[in-house]
């Protein structure tokens, strides 16, 4: 996507910052529509699960711990256990 640098400068945002914000909003939209779990939304947004939980709380979005979340958590525990 090509962006007008002058418009971004006027808005006080860099292309990188905008990209981060867009990824987060897309991830949240997919989560809101039950297309992805909170864990997958965090991956898509490029943030940690904890950060995603914070964003969901800030925006008043209820997070339900899914079977997919459990599987992801168990995978992390397995990796840490070696």
Secondary structure, DSSP 4 states (H G I P E B T S, - for coil): ----HHHHHHHT--HHHHHHHHHHHHHHHHHHTTSS-HHHHHHHHT--HHHHHHHHHHTT------HHHHHHHHHHHHHHH-
